[in-house]
């Protein structure tokens, strides 16, 4: 599974909610929040992109097609070239 997880409530899904926040005279900032518990930014983490894995991603590596693949501790980056 790729996507996101919430460390607060355990939600897992393809996309967190995104909203815009403006404080004082500062420009608006996009923030992500969990669609279940509505906690913001600090609780949203990316999931490992290995098929079937539901662990939180801790690192990543560039891919041959110019993208970036997220990995957990069980699936370290490997040389796919």
Secondary structure, DSSP 8 states (H G I E B T S, - for coil): --SEEETTT--EES--EEEEE--TTS--EEEEE-TTT--BGGGEEEB--STT--SB--EEEE-TTS-EEEE-TTS------
